Amino acid sequence: MIHRIAISLLCVFLLAVAGCGPSERTQSSTEDQTPPATIPTQAREQPSQPLSTFLDDASLQVVLRSPEVVTQLGISSWIGVRDDGLTPQSRAYELETINLLESLTSQLRLYDLAAEDPSTAMSARVYGWYLEDLLEAHRFADHAYPVNTHLSNYTDGLERLMTRYHPLQTFANAEDYLTRLAAIAPRIGEIIVRFDESAAIGALPPRFILEAAADALEQSAEVPAQETAYYTAFVDQLDAIDSLAPDRKLEMRESAHTIVASSVLPAYRLLATKVREVAEESPDGAGVWRHTNGDAYYAYRLRKYTTTELTAQEIHDLGLQEVARIQSEVATLAESLGYEPASEYAGLYRHLTSELGTTTGQQAVEDCESLIQQITDVVRPAFSTWPEGEIAVIEGRTNAFFAPSPLDGSRPSMFYAPAGREEPLFSLTTLVCHEAIPGHGLQTMFAQNADLPPYRAGLGISAYAEGWALYAERLAWEMGLYEDDPAGNLGRLQGELWRAVRLVVDTGIHAFRWDYEQAVQYMLENAGLDEPLVRQEVERYIVAPGQACAYKIGMLEILRQRDRAQDALKEAFSLTEFHDAILSEGDVPLYILDELVSNYISTRAP
């Protein structure tokens, strides 16, 4: 499959550089286009390319706008580019990207998908959703918070790119690293300029978040250059490149030190100063309703992360219903095990932590490795096939997460175990189910083994991906994983309760004007989490509006579709075939998931 992807992308690239590439066609076709909705069917303007060619072409143009994505996908050598760039953050580059996306979405609408073969039409619909979502994201770019205290923070993303994803196996890789390292300061300079544009529409995080972000930047800027992750990760991997002479390695180490000391760290200081400055004018209100056009921005974010037209009110009400249902299940199970009625959920889970203990460091890695095998044995019968792929468990920090392998197969998929925190043992199994097997890890391996075009890789449709991972937690329970581990099942219920609470809190903050403390108090009373984690979570929902809604909305839709298939097929229903149906197309919007299940039902109906 990887060979097929490489050839496909390389052919597209060769077309582009031969003079009939994407930029030339885009410029020639946008000026005279009439909006597709106004064109009668018989007068439809005819596309200039076959649909499959257009999709290959369009996807190449889009991915080339984001050098970081090229690196993370592992496709730079296939498309003939270097891993040496960082996406410009300037207004001019943003407008160029908007113009490109508007042109591509207009061109895609010219195709009559009913006349295409089903596979190509499906890819066009999925990629078309992605293009339109990306276009809206760029149009709302000034509403986003590139500097904050969580994973979406720009400088944290830079560090992850450089230390985890940038390849360092060759001299060229090392050259690219140094070039990219030198690009950090200009990109941060552009972020600083964009702050003023965001401030003009009131799109700043609350003051306390900006102040915390400034503190973190200042602390990072004071680390000696030779102790920064940018330097140590480079030097450690540079030493392993046998083809490099010792004097060349020394020269490159010195270059990296100079760039970090004279460029990167001063840029961090400048950014910290700017963040400190704008914090003074940022109000304490938590929600994006404070922004000019903030309600429209939040409506977009809900569409993006749920792939539905559910309103904030509908999501909020659904969250309240789910919180009540899951709390009832927690109370029933806790009482059956002899615990006091679970009216104070955090107290229950603190007791479980004290009773069962925690894991951390290398022990957490080993525990996760063992659990992956144990869970695999339990859930394997729920799948007719098992995709090829490896998940390497490595030491993470305080955040546990899954990183898929690049398309070139240069490294395996990686599960970053929670080695930097004390992870309660009662919740560890559910965490592994979510991030590895049968959650993100398994779903990603199915997608990478499917016969899908390369532009379908890495779309990251959250409602589907996070919905599957939360569904996977429940599936493991249904398959008997917790039969001898009722405390682990309480951990599973806590995880589901947490995601239900998110629906209430996210919409409460951004649609119903809850303040920070109101959101914290609701989570403390209902989620079963301790206060430090609750405060961290609420800050996350503030800076990433809508994202927290993806999990439960996606899970509920998968369960609804499974119930629908069971009701329709009765004895003919097969869980393995249902999973085949919903995993066969990789990440898809939920309305397309509905179609996949409808197709499964129609093919299996007596």
N, C-alpha and C positions, 0 to 999 in steps of 0.2 A: 504493500500500500504506500509506503514511504517513497519508493521509487516512482510510482505513478504520480504522486503529488509533486515530486521534484521536477519531473518532466513537464507536467502541466504548467507549473509556475514559471519554469524556465522558458517554455515556448511563448507564454504571454509576454515575458520580459523582452525576448528577442523581437517580437512584433513591435513593442513600444520603441525600442532603440533603433529599429530599422526605418523609422520615419512615418509609420502609420499607427503610432501608439496612442495611448489614451488622451494625452493632452491635446493632440491635434484634432482628434475626433470630437472631443468635448467642446472645443472652441468653435468648431464649424457647425455644431448642431443645436446650440442653445438659443441663438438670437431669434429664430423664426418659429420656435415651438409655440403652439397654442395649448393652453392647459388641457390635459387629456379629458377632463370631465365635460368639456364643451364640444368635443369632437364626436359627431355621429359615427356609429360603427362602420358604415360604408365609406366614410371619409377619413378613417384613421390614418395618420401619418405612418409610413412604413419605416421600421427600424433599419439601420444600415448594416447590422450584423446579426448573425444567428444569436439566439438568447444565451446559449452556453458560452459563446465567445465574449459576449458583452459582460457576463457575470465574472468571467476570469479577468477581463480587462479592467472592469470597475473595481474589483477587489484589490487588484494590484495598485491602482491609483490611491485607493483609500489607505492601504497598509503602508505605503511609502510615505504617507503624511506623518506616520508615528514610528520613528526609528526604534523606540523602546519595545513596541509590539513585535517588530521584525526580530529583534533579539530574543524576546521571550518565546516566540513561536519557533525559533531556530531555523529560519529560512533565508538568512542573509546570503549564504553562498549560492543558494539555488536561484536567487533573483539578481545576483551580481552586484550586491551592495555591501558596504562595510558596516560593522557594528560600532560606528564611531560618532553617531549623532544623538542629539536630544531634541525633542519636538520644541520648536520655538513657541513661546508663550505670549507673543506680541499680538496686538489687535490686528495688524495687517495680515499675519499668518492665519488668524482666526477667520477673517473675512474671505481669504483665499479658499480655506477649507469649506466654508459655508457655500461659496459659489460652486465649488466642485460637487458637493453633496446635492445641492439643488439641481444641478445639471444631470447628475446620475439618476436621481429619483425621477426626474421628468422623463428621461430616456427610458427607464425601466417601465414606466406606465404605458409606453407605446406598444408594448408587447401584449398580444392576446394569449394569456396563459392557458386558456381553454384549448388552444390549438397546439400547445406544446406537449411533449411526452410528460407523463406524470412526475417522473423523477426531476426533470429540469424545472418544471413548474413549481414543485415543492421547494426546490432550492431557491428559486426566484422569490417566492413568497417569504421564506425565512430571511433571506439576505435583504429583501426589500424592507422588511420590518426593521432590520438592523440599521439600514441606511437612514430610514426616516427617524429612528430614535437618535442616531448619532447627530443628525441635522438639528433636531430639537435641542439636544444637549449643547451644541455649539451656539445656538441662538440664545440659550439661557446661561452662557458661560460666566457672565458677570455675577450671577447669583450664587455660584459655587464658592466653596471655602477652601482654597488651595493650601492655606496654612491653618492648621488646627492641632489637636492633641491626639489624633488617632491614625489608623492605617491609611486613610485617604490624604494624609499630610504630604505635601509635595516633596519635602526633603527626605522624609522617610521612604517614599517611593524611589527616590534617586539612590538611596543607600541600598535598598533591596535589589534594584537593577544592577548596580555595580558589584555588589558582593555575592549575589546569589544567582543571577541570570547571565551576566556578561561572560562569554567563553574566554578562557585563558589557557589554551593548549598550544598556541603557536606564537611566533614572533609577531605576525600580523595582528593576532588578538591583543597582544600586549600594546602594540602601537595604537590600536583602536581604543584601548582602555585609556591611555594617556590623552588622546584627542578628546574623548568623551569627558574625561575628568576636567579638562580645560574648558569645556563648554558649560560646566555647571554655573560658573559665575555669571555669564551673559544671560542664561535662562532665569536665574534668580533675580537679576536686574530687571527682566521683563515682568516677573511676578510683582516686583515692587511697584512698577509703573501701573500695573492693572489694579492694584489696591485702590488707587484713587477713583478709578472708574466704578468699582464695586461700591465704594463708600458713597458715591454720588446717588446711588439708588437705595442706599440703606442696607446693602447686602454685606454685612459684616457679622461674624460670630459674636456672641455675647462677650462683654468685656473680660469676664473671668477666664474664658477659654483663650482669648488672645493673649492675656497676660501670662497664662501658663505656657502657651506656645513660645512667647518671647523668652521666658525663663529657660525653656529647653534649648532653644537656639543659642542663647548666650552660653549655656553650659557646654554645648557641642563645640562652639567656637573657641572655647578655652582649652580644649583637649590638645596636647602637643601633636603636631602633624604625624609623627611616627607612631602615635598610639590610636589614631582614628581608624575606623573600619575601612575607609577608602584606601588607606595605605597598607594596613596589615593584610587585608584580603588579597591585594595585588601582590605583595611581596611573597606571601606564602605560596601562591600559585605560580608566580614567576620562577621560583626556585625549582619547581617540578618540571619546567620545560627543558628537557635535556639538550635540545638542539641549539640552545642559546649559550654563547660563550660567557664565561664568568665576568669579563669586563663589560660586555653588553648588558648583562643583568644589573651590574653595579650602576651603570649609566642610567638605566631605566628606573631603578630604585631612587636614585637621586632626583630624576625628573619628577617622579610621582611625589616625592617629599616637597619639592619646590612648588609644584602646582597646588598641593593641598595647603601648604603654609602661606603662599603669597596670593592665592586666588580663591580657593574654596572657603577657607575659614574666614577671610575678610568678607566674603559674600554673605556668609551666615551672620556675621556681625551687623552688616548693613540691613539684612532682612529683619533681624531682631530689633534693630532701631526703628525700622518702619512699622513693624507690628506693634511695638510699644507706643508709637505715636498714634496709630489709628485706634488703638484700644481706648484712648482717652475720649474718642468721639463715638464709640460704640455703645449703644444702650444695653441694658441687662436683659431685655426680653429675649426669650429663647427661640421663638418660632420664625419661620420665613415669612409669615404674614406681615412682618415689619417691613419687608422689602417693597419697593415700587413694583407692582405687578406680581407680588409674592404669592397670591392665591393661584394664579395661573401657573407659576413655577411649581408649586406643590402638586397641583393637579397633574402636571407633566411627570413629576417624579413618581407619583403613584401609578400612572400609566406605564412608565418605564419599568418599575420594579414588580408590578403585578401582571403586566401585559393584559389588563382588563380595563373596563370602564367603571369599575367600582368607585363610588364617591368616598370621601373621607368619612362621612357619616355612616355609610354602609359598612366600611371597614371597622370603624370604631365599635359599632353595635355588634358586629360579628366577633370582635375581640372580647367584648364583655360576655357574650354567650359562651365562648370557648373557655374563658377563664373560670367561669362558674362550673362548667362541666368537668374540667380537669381537676379543679380543686376538690370536687366531690369524689373523684376517683382516688386522689391522693389520700383524702381523709379515710375512705373505706379501707384502702390497703394498709395504711398506717395503723388503724385500729385493729385490723385482723392480725397484725404482727405484735400487738400488745403495747403499741405506743399510745400516748395520750392523744385524744382527738386533735387533729392537725389544724387548729384555728390560727396558730401562729407558725406559719410555714417556715420562716427562716430558722426558728428554734428547732423544728424537727430536723432540718438538714444540718444544722450545726451539731446536733446530737449524733446524727449518722456519721459525720466527719470525725467526731471525737471517738466514736465507738469502733469505726473501721479503719481509720487512719488515712494517710495521704501518700502520694508518690511524687518524686521530683528528680531532676538531674538525669544521670545515665540510667537510673532505675526506672524512670518513667519511660525512657526509650525501650528498654527491655520489656517492660510490662505491655507497652503498645504493640511491640512485635509479637508477643505471645498471644495477645488478644486478636490480632488480625487473623492468625491461623485458626484460633478457636471459633471466631465468628464465621469465617469462611466455611468451616465444616458444617455449621448449623444452617446457614442461608443458601448453600449451594443448590439444594433441591428446588429452590424457587426460581431457578433459571435453567433454560434448556441448553444453553451454551455458556461457556466461561471464557471471556476474552483473554488474549495474551497480554502480558504486561507485568511489570514489577513495581512495587511500592517500597521505596527505601524509607525507613524511619530514622530521622536524625534529630539531634537536639535542637529544639526551638527555644524561644524566649518565653515571655509570659503569654503570648498568643499562640494557640495551636491552629494550624491550618494546613491545607493540601495544595501542592503546586504540581500541576500536570507536567509530564515530560514534554520537551519540545518536539516538533514534528520530525526533526532530523534524527531523533533517537540518541542524541549525544549524551543524555543522562536519563536516569529513570524518573518516574514520578516520585515526589517526595512528600512525606507526611512529617511536618514539623511538630514533634511531640512537645507537650507543655513542660519542658525541663526547667524553665525559669520560674516556676511557681509551685506551690504546694497544691497538687490536684487531688481532690477527694477520690478515694478509690471507688466509692459508690457511684460516681458519675463518669469514671474513666471509660467503661465499656460503651456507654452511649456516645461519648465523644469520638471514640474510634469508629463506631458505626456510622456516625455522621461524616467524618472527614475521610475515612478510608474505605472499608468494606462493611456494608454494601452501599455506602453513600457516594461522596464525590469521587473517590478513587475508582470504584467499580463503574460508575456511570461514565466517567471520562474514558476509561479503557474500552467500554462498549463503543463510544463515539469514535475513538481513534481506530478501532478495528472495523468500523462500518465503511461501506463503499460510498463515501460522501465526497463531494468536491472540496478542495483544500480551503476555499474561502468560507466553508462552514465551520472550520476549526476555530476554537477560541472565541466564539461570539459571546459566551458568558451571559446567557439569558437567565437572570437571577430567579425569577419565579419558578422556572423549570428546574434549574440546577439546585437551588436551595430547597425547593419543594421536594425534589427527589431525596435529598439528603435527610430531610426531616421525616419523610415517608419511610426511608430506610431504617431509621431508628425504630419506628413502629413495626415494620416488617420483621426485623430481627426478633422482637418480642413475640409476634404472631408465630414465628417459626420455632419458638421454644427456648430462646437464648436465656431467658431469665427464670426458667422453671425452678432452678436451685439457687436463685439469687434475687430474692424479693427486694433486698435493699437496692440492688442494681435497677430493678424495675421502678422503684421510687425515684431513682436518679433519672430514668427515662421520662417519667411523668414530670419531674421538675424541668427537664429540658423542653418538653412540649408546652408546659405552663409558661415558661419564660418567653417562648415565641408568641404565645397568645397575648401575654401582657404587652408585648411590643406593639401589637396592633392598636391597643388602647392608648399607649403612651405616645407613640409616634404621631398619631392623628391628634391626640390631645395637645401636644406641643405646637404642631404646625397648622392645625385647622381650628382648634378650639381655644387657643391662646393660654394654655397652661404655662405657668412659669416653671423654672427649674426645680424649685423645692416641691411644688405640687406633683410634678412627675416623679421625683425621687420618692416622695411619700407613698404614692400609689404603688410603685414597684416594691418598696419595703413591705407593704402590707399584703401583697398578693403574689410575688414571684418566688419567695423562698430563698432569696439571695441576701448575702450580707451587704452592709452599707457601702464599703469601698467599691465593690463590684457594681452595685446599683448606680452609684454616682458616675463611675466610668461608662456604664452602659447609656445612661441618660445623655451624657456628653456626646457619645457616639451618635445617638438619634438626632441630636441637635445639629451636628455638622454634616450628617449624611441623610437628609430627609427622605423618607419613603423606603430606603433600602431594607430596614428592619421588617417591613411588611411582606417582603417576598416569601419568606420561609413558610409561614402558616397558610397564606393564600395558596401557594403552590401545593403544599401538602394536602390541603382540603380538596383541591381540585383533582389531584391524582386519586384520592380516596373516593371522591364522587364519581369519577370515571370508572373506577374499578367496580363500585356498586352498580353503576349503570350497565356495565358489561355482564356482571353476574345476573342481574335481573332479566336481561334480555336473553342470555344464553342458557341460564340454569345449568343443567348437567353438562352441557357442552362447554361451559366456561373452563378455561385452563389458566392458572396463575402464571405458569411459565410463558404461555403464549401472550398473555396480557403484557408481561414485562418485555417480551420481544417487541411487541407493537409499540410500546411507548419509549423504548430505548433505541429503536432502529434508526431514528432520524437525528440523533444528537439533541442539542438544545433547541427548543422551539417555543414560540409564544403559546400561551395556554389555549387560545382559540384554535390553534393548529393541533394541539394535543387532543382536543375534542374530536377533530376530524380523523386523527390516527385511530382513536378508539372506535369511532363509527365504522371505519374501514375494517377493523378487526372483527367487529360484531357482524358486519354484512358478509364477510368471508366465512365465518364460522356458524352462522345461523342455520338451523336445520332446514 
